[in-house]
Amino acid sequence: MTQASIPAPHEQVIPSGENLFKAVLFIGLLLASFAATGWMVRAIEGLAIAGWLVAVGKWSLILFMAVVDGVLILAIAVLAHDAVHRALFRTPFWNELAGGILSALALIPFYINRQIHLTHHSYAHQPGLDPENDLHHRPFWAACTIGSLAGLQIHYRLLFQNLARLGERRYAGRILKDLLFVGFAGVFYFVLVPALGIPLAQTVVPMILLFPLVFAWRAVSDHYGIPAIERAPFKGPVLEVDAETWHRDRAKRSREVTGWVVRTSPWLEWLWSHVNYHEVHHKFPWLSHRYLPQAFAATRDTQPYLVVDGYWRSFLNLRHRKYYESREVARPYLTTPDW
């Protein structure tokens, strides 16, 4: 397989049908998980055993299911991430609509996330310029706990700051649509779920509280423990990225290493839509997730990648690292000697 097999932006076939199936499936599984949690809690509360055993069993179940729900929300968030790059559906309308709904269900305002995320791509792993610097440039255990909370704070602070720009045509549409999408998610979680007879305190609330930790457990393996990239001239936040221009500039970016490739099981790759090929995504951000394994196979012998086997091994490897690490520390995980 050669790099010629990697499609240009206008050549790729976006798997719209698969993406729609996954989006509906994950939302359905989330509701089914909420319902199952409520049913199992009632079953535990009906057991003729000591009260403290009932409490321990009930809350152990609630916390476990909240983690399961967080894994599903993460799957939804990754689909929304493809929408940020206009690679979820073929048409702009459905891409924006589905991306906005999925992103809001993952607790993130879509257009604010696009602004932050595209800026992240433009200044990836550049100290002081990359927006993710504020999330993860801290001791490892802090990055795994409060890092994602800092990310949520950045998103919603920017959303409220942008309310002052409602009079500017460039921002007004994005802001209003973000508010509508976030409102839809609020109705889904806090109106629909209790209307189905599912207790919020046993499902939605624990999920929201634990999701930042679930997100951080995976996200720390995206960029943590990698040498900093030389700072480029700062041109400000990025609202749009021309995929064709990025495609033409790929030669420079192909020599950089800003993220990891985490080799994991096929089922987890499918569930999280190949986000484990994170550095591949940074080298080819216009590609739909379906092409990332193919792009990795085509370029791993000619372009530098940092590769680790499994998220648990990645987590254990990074726990003693700094966010901006030295080349000497990172080099054992490199696929090519030319770096």
Contacts in CASP RR format, 6 or more apart in sequence:
PFRMAT RR
TARGET T0000
AUTHOR 0000-0000-0000
METHOD contacts of the structure
MODEL  1
MTQASIPAPHEQVIPSGENLFKAVLFIGLLLASFAATGWMVRAIEGLAIA
GWLVAVGKWSLILFMAVVDGVLILAIAVLAHDAVHRALFRTPFWNELAGG
ILSALALIPFYINRQIHLTHHSYAHQPGLDPENDLHHRPFWAACTIGSLA
GLQIHYRLLFQNLARLGERRYAGRILKDLLFVGFAGVFYFVLVPALGIPL
AQTVVPMILLFPLVFAWRAVSDHYGIPAIERAPFKGPVLEVDAETWHRDR
AKRSREVTGWVVRTSPWLEWLWSHVNYHEVHHKFPWLSHRYLPQAFAATR
DTQPYLVVDGYWRSFLNLRHRKYYESREVARPYLTTPDW
1 294 0 8 1.000
1 297 0 8 1.000
1 298 0 8 1.000
2 298 0 8 1.000
3 298 0 8 1.000
3 299 0 8 1.000
3 302 0 8 1.000
5 294 0 8 1.000
5 298 0 8 1.000
6 284 0 8 1.000
6 287 0 8 1.000
6 291 0 8 1.000
6 294 0 8 1.000
6 295 0 8 1.000
6 298 0 8 1.000
6 299 0 8 1.000
7 13 0 8 1.000
7 287 0 8 1.000
7 291 0 8 1.000
8 244 0 8 1.000
8 247 0 8 1.000
9 243 0 8 1.000
9 244 0 8 1.000
9 247 0 8 1.000
9 286 0 8 1.000
10 244 0 8 1.000
12 87 0 8 1.000
12 286 0 8 1.000
12 287 0 8 1.000
12 288 0 8 1.000
12 291 0 8 1.000
13 288 0 8 1.000
14 87 0 8 1.000
14 88 0 8 1.000
14 89 0 8 1.000
14 90 0 8 1.000
14 288 0 8 1.000
15 288 0 8 1.000
15 290 0 8 1.000
16 88 0 8 1.000
16 89 0 8 1.000
16 90 0 8 1.000
16 94 0 8 1.000
18 290 0 8 1.000
19 79 0 8 1.000
19 82 0 8 1.000
19 88 0 8 1.000
19 89 0 8 1.000
19 98 0 8 1.000
20 89 0 8 1.000
20 98 0 8 1.000
22 75 0 8 1.000
22 79 0 8 1.000
22 273 0 8 1.000
23 76 0 8 1.000
23 79 0 8 1.000
23 98 0 8 1.000
23 102 0 8 1.000
26 72 0 8 1.000
26 75 0 8 1.000
26 76 0 8 1.000
26 79 0 8 1.000
27 76 0 8 1.000
27 105 0 8 1.000
29 72 0 8 1.000
30 69 0 8 1.000
30 72 0 8 1.000
30 73 0 8 1.000
30 76 0 8 1.000
31 193 0 8 1.000
31 196 0 8 1.000
33 65 0 8 1.000
33 68 0 8 1.000
33 69 0 8 1.000
33 72 0 8 1.000
33 203 0 8 1.000
34 69 0 8 1.000
34 193 0 8 1.000
34 196 0 8 1.000
34 198 0 8 1.000
34 203 0 8 1.000
34 204 0 8 1.000
35 196 0 8 1.000
35 198 0 8 1.000
36 65 0 8 1.000
37 61 0 8 1.000
37 62 0 8 1.000
37 65 0 8 1.000
37 198 0 8 1.000
37 202 0 8 1.000
37 203 0 8 1.000
38 198 0 8 1.000
38 199 0 8 1.000
38 202 0 8 1.000
38 203 0 8 1.000
40 61 0 8 1.000
40 65 0 8 1.000
41 58 0 8 1.000
41 61 0 8 1.000
41 62 0 8 1.000
41 199 0 8 1.000
41 202 0 8 1.000
44 54 0 8 1.000
44 57 0 8 1.000
44 58 0 8 1.000
44 61 0 8 1.000
45 54 0 8 1.000
45 58 0 8 1.000
46 54 0 8 1.000
47 53 0 8 1.000
47 54 0 8 1.000
62 202 0 8 1.000
62 203 0 8 1.000
62 206 0 8 1.000
63 206 0 8 1.000
63 210 0 8 1.000
65 203 0 8 1.000
65 206 0 8 1.000
66 203 0 8 1.000
66 206 0 8 1.000
66 207 0 8 1.000
66 209 0 8 1.000
66 210 0 8 1.000
67 210 0 8 1.000
67 214 0 8 1.000
69 203 0 8 1.000
69 206 0 8 1.000
69 207 0 8 1.000
69 211 0 8 1.000
70 207 0 8 1.000
70 210 0 8 1.000
70 211 0 8 1.000
70 214 0 8 1.000
70 215 0 8 1.000
71 214 0 8 1.000
71 271 0 8 1.000
73 105 0 8 1.000
73 106 0 8 1.000
73 107 0 8 1.000
73 207 0 8 1.000
73 211 0 8 1.000
73 214 0 8 1.000
74 106 0 8 1.000
74 211 0 8 1.000
74 214 0 8 1.000
74 215 0 8 1.000
74 218 0 8 1.000
74 272 0 8 1.000
75 271 0 8 1.000
75 272 0 8 1.000
75 273 0 8 1.000
76 102 0 8 1.000
76 105 0 8 1.000
76 106 0 8 1.000
77 102 0 8 1.000
77 103 0 8 1.000
77 106 0 8 1.000
77 108 0 8 1.000
77 215 0 8 1.000
78 272 0 8 1.000
78 273 0 8 1.000
78 275 0 8 1.000
78 289 0 8 1.000
79 88 0 8 1.000
79 98 0 8 1.000
79 99 0 8 1.000
79 102 0 8 1.000
79 273 0 8 1.000
80 88 0 8 1.000
80 99 0 8 1.000
80 100 0 8 1.000
80 102 0 8 1.000
80 103 0 8 1.000
80 106 0 8 1.000
80 108 0 8 1.000
80 110 0 8 1.000
80 113 0 8 1.000
81 117 0 8 1.000
81 275 0 8 1.000
82 88 0 8 1.000
82 273 0 8 1.000
82 288 0 8 1.000
82 289 0 8 1.000
83 89 0 8 1.000
83 95 0 8 1.000
83 96 0 8 1.000
83 98 0 8 1.000
83 99 0 8 1.000
83 100 0 8 1.000
83 102 0 8 1.000
83 103 0 8 1.000
83 110 0 8 1.000
84 99 0 8 1.000
84 103 0 8 1.000
84 110 0 8 1.000
84 113 0 8 1.000
84 114 0 8 1.000
84 117 0 8 1.000
84 118 0 8 1.000
85 241 0 8 1.000
85 243 0 8 1.000
85 285 0 8 1.000
85 286 0 8 1.000
86 92 0 8 1.000
86 95 0 8 1.000
86 243 0 8 1.000
87 95 0 8 1.000
87 286 0 8 1.000
87 287 0 8 1.000
87 288 0 8 1.000
87 289 0 8 1.000
88 95 0 8 1.000
88 98 0 8 1.000
88 99 0 8 1.000
88 288 0 8 1.000
89 95 0 8 1.000
89 98 0 8 1.000
96 110 0 8 1.000
96 177 0 8 1.000
99 110 0 8 1.000
100 110 0 8 1.000
100 111 0 8 1.000
100 177 0 8 1.000
100 178 0 8 1.000
100 181 0 8 1.000
101 181 0 8 1.000
101 184 0 8 1.000
101 185 0 8 1.000
103 109 0 8 1.000
103 110 0 8 1.000
103 113 0 8 1.000
103 181 0 8 1.000
104 110 0 8 1.000
104 181 0 8 1.000
104 182 0 8 1.000
104 183 0 8 1.000
104 184 0 8 1.000
104 185 0 8 1.000
104 186 0 8 1.000
105 185 0 8 1.000
105 188 0 8 1.000
107 152 0 8 1.000
107 185 0 8 1.000
107 208 0 8 1.000
107 211 0 8 1.000
108 152 0 8 1.000
108 155 0 8 1.000
109 155 0 8 1.000
109 156 0 8 1.000
109 159 0 8 1.000
109 178 0 8 1.000
109 181 0 8 1.000
109 182 0 8 1.000
110 177 0 8 1.000
110 178 0 8 1.000
110 181 0 8 1.000
111 174 0 8 1.000
111 175 0 8 1.000
111 177 0 8 1.000
111 178 0 8 1.000
112 155 0 8 1.000
112 156 0 8 1.000
112 158 0 8 1.000
112 159 0 8 1.000
112 162 0 8 1.000
112 178 0 8 1.000
113 155 0 8 1.000
114 239 0 8 1.000
115 158 0 8 1.000
115 237 0 8 1.000
115 238 0 8 1.000
115 239 0 8 1.000
116 131 0 8 1.000
116 154 0 8 1.000
116 155 0 8 1.000
116 158 0 8 1.000
116 237 0 8 1.000
117 131 0 8 1.000
118 238 0 8 1.000
118 239 0 8 1.000
118 240 0 8 1.000
118 241 0 8 1.000
119 130 0 8 1.000
119 131 0 8 1.000
119 236 0 8 1.000
119 237 0 8 1.000
119 238 0 8 1.000
120 130 0 8 1.000
120 131 0 8 1.000
120 132 0 8 1.000
121 238 0 8 1.000
121 241 0 8 1.000
121 282 0 8 1.000
121 285 0 8 1.000
122 235 0 8 1.000
122 238 0 8 1.000
122 241 0 8 1.000
123 129 0 8 1.000
123 130 0 8 1.000
123 131 0 8 1.000
123 231 0 8 1.000
123 232 0 8 1.000
123 234 0 8 1.000
124 130 0 8 1.000
124 223 0 8 1.000
124 229 0 8 1.000
124 256 0 8 1.000
124 258 0 8 1.000
124 259 0 8 1.000
124 282 0 8 1.000
125 223 0 8 1.000
125 226 0 8 1.000
125 228 0 8 1.000
125 229 0 8 1.000
125 258 0 8 1.000
125 259 0 8 1.000
125 324 0 8 1.000
126 228 0 8 1.000
126 229 0 8 1.000
126 230 0 8 1.000
126 231 0 8 1.000
126 232 0 8 1.000
127 133 0 8 1.000
127 137 0 8 1.000
127 228 0 8 1.000
127 231 0 8 1.000
127 324 0 8 1.000
128 231 0 8 1.000
129 231 0 8 1.000
129 232 0 8 1.000
129 234 0 8 1.000
131 154 0 8 1.000
132 223 0 8 1.000
134 150 0 8 1.000
134 151 0 8 1.000
134 154 0 8 1.000
135 143 0 8 1.000
135 147 0 8 1.000
135 148 0 8 1.000
135 150 0 8 1.000
135 151 0 8 1.000
135 154 0 8 1.000
135 219 0 8 1.000
136 143 0 8 1.000
136 147 0 8 1.000
136 219 0 8 1.000
136 220 0 8 1.000
136 223 0 8 1.000
136 224 0 8 1.000
136 323 0 8 1.000
137 143 0 8 1.000
137 323 0 8 1.000
137 324 0 8 1.000
138 146 0 8 1.000
138 147 0 8 1.000
138 323 0 8 1.000
140 220 0 8 1.000
140 224 0 8 1.000
140 318 0 8 1.000
140 319 0 8 1.000
140 320 0 8 1.000
140 321 0 8 1.000
141 319 0 8 1.000
143 216 0 8 1.000
143 220 0 8 1.000
143 224 0 8 1.000
143 323 0 8 1.000
144 213 0 8 1.000
144 216 0 8 1.000
144 217 0 8 1.000
144 220 0 8 1.000
145 213 0 8 1.000
145 216 0 8 1.000
147 212 0 8 1.000
147 216 0 8 1.000
148 212 0 8 1.000
148 213 0 8 1.000
148 215 0 8 1.000
148 216 0 8 1.000
148 219 0 8 1.000
149 212 0 8 1.000
152 212 0 8 1.000
159 175 0 8 1.000
159 178 0 8 1.000
162 171 0 8 1.000
162 174 0 8 1.000
162 175 0 8 1.000
163 175 0 8 1.000
165 171 0 8 1.000
165 172 0 8 1.000
165 175 0 8 1.000
166 172 0 8 1.000
166 175 0 8 1.000
166 176 0 8 1.000
170 239 0 8 1.000
189 200 0 8 1.000
189 204 0 8 1.000
189 208 0 8 1.000
190 200 0 8 1.000
190 204 0 8 1.000
193 200 0 8 1.000
193 203 0 8 1.000
193 204 0 8 1.000
194 200 0 8 1.000
217 311 0 8 1.000
217 315 0 8 1.000
218 272 0 8 1.000
218 275 0 8 1.000
218 311 0 8 1.000
220 315 0 8 1.000
220 318 0 8 1.000
221 260 0 8 1.000
221 262 0 8 1.000
221 276 0 8 1.000
221 278 0 8 1.000
221 308 0 8 1.000
221 311 0 8 1.000
221 314 0 8 1.000
221 315 0 8 1.000
221 318 0 8 1.000
222 259 0 8 1.000
222 260 0 8 1.000
222 278 0 8 1.000
223 258 0 8 1.000
223 259 0 8 1.000
223 260 0 8 1.000
223 278 0 8 1.000
223 323 0 8 1.000
224 318 0 8 1.000
224 321 0 8 1.000
224 323 0 8 1.000
225 318 0 8 1.000
225 321 0 8 1.000
225 322 0 8 1.000
225 323 0 8 1.000
225 324 0 8 1.000
225 325 0 8 1.000
225 329 0 8 1.000
225 330 0 8 1.000
226 257 0 8 1.000
226 258 0 8 1.000
226 259 0 8 1.000
226 260 0 8 1.000
226 306 0 8 1.000
226 324 0 8 1.000
226 325 0 8 1.000
226 330 0 8 1.000
227 257 0 8 1.000
227 324 0 8 1.000
227 325 0 8 1.000
227 326 0 8 1.000
227 327 0 8 1.000
227 330 0 8 1.000
228 324 0 8 1.000
229 256 0 8 1.000
229 258 0 8 1.000
241 285 0 8 1.000
243 285 0 8 1.000
243 286 0 8 1.000
246 253 0 8 1.000
246 285 0 8 1.000
246 286 0 8 1.000
247 286 0 8 1.000
250 283 0 8 1.000
250 284 0 8 1.000
253 282 0 8 1.000
253 283 0 8 1.000
254 283 0 8 1.000
254 299 0 8 1.000
254 303 0 8 1.000
255 303 0 8 1.000
255 304 0 8 1.000
257 279 0 8 1.000
257 304 0 8 1.000
257 305 0 8 1.000
257 306 0 8 1.000
257 330 0 8 1.000
257 334 0 8 1.000
257 339 0 8 1.000
258 279 0 8 1.000
258 282 0 8 1.000
259 278 0 8 1.000
259 279 0 8 1.000
259 282 0 8 1.000
259 306 0 8 1.000
260 278 0 8 1.000
260 279 0 8 1.000
260 306 0 8 1.000
260 307 0 8 1.000
260 308 0 8 1.000
260 314 0 8 1.000
260 333 0 8 1.000
261 276 0 8 1.000
261 277 0 8 1.000
261 278 0 8 1.000
261 279 0 8 1.000
261 280 0 8 1.000
261 296 0 8 1.000
261 305 0 8 1.000
261 306 0 8 1.000
261 307 0 8 1.000
261 308 0 8 1.000
262 276 0 8 1.000
262 278 0 8 1.000
262 307 0 8 1.000
262 308 0 8 1.000
262 309 0 8 1.000
262 310 0 8 1.000
262 311 0 8 1.000
262 314 0 8 1.000
263 276 0 8 1.000
263 307 0 8 1.000
263 308 0 8 1.000
263 309 0 8 1.000
263 310 0 8 1.000
264 276 0 8 1.000
264 310 0 8 1.000
264 311 0 8 1.000
268 276 0 8 1.000
268 311 0 8 1.000
269 276 0 8 1.000
269 293 0 8 1.000
273 289 0 8 1.000
274 289 0 8 1.000
274 290 0 8 1.000
274 292 0 8 1.000
274 293 0 8 1.000
275 281 0 8 1.000
275 289 0 8 1.000
276 311 0 8 1.000
277 292 0 8 1.000
277 293 0 8 1.000
277 295 0 8 1.000
277 296 0 8 1.000
279 305 0 8 1.000
279 306 0 8 1.000
280 292 0 8 1.000
280 295 0 8 1.000
280 296 0 8 1.000
280 299 0 8 1.000
280 305 0 8 1.000
281 287 0 8 1.000
281 289 0 8 1.000
281 292 0 8 1.000
283 295 0 8 1.000
283 299 0 8 1.000
283 303 0 8 1.000
284 291 0 8 1.000
284 292 0 8 1.000
284 295 0 8 1.000
287 295 0 8 1.000
296 305 0 8 1.000
299 305 0 8 1.000
300 307 0 8 1.000
300 335 0 8 1.000
300 336 0 8 1.000
301 335 0 8 1.000
301 336 0 8 1.000
302 336 0 8 1.000
303 336 0 8 1.000
304 334 0 8 1.000
304 335 0 8 1.000
304 336 0 8 1.000
304 338 0 8 1.000
304 339 0 8 1.000
305 334 0 8 1.000
305 335 0 8 1.000
305 336 0 8 1.000
306 330 0 8 1.000
306 333 0 8 1.000
306 334 0 8 1.000
306 335 0 8 1.000
307 333 0 8 1.000
307 334 0 8 1.000
307 335 0 8 1.000
308 314 0 8 1.000
308 317 0 8 1.000
308 333 0 8 1.000
317 333 0 8 1.000
321 329 0 8 1.000
327 339 0 8 1.000
331 339 0 8 1.000
END
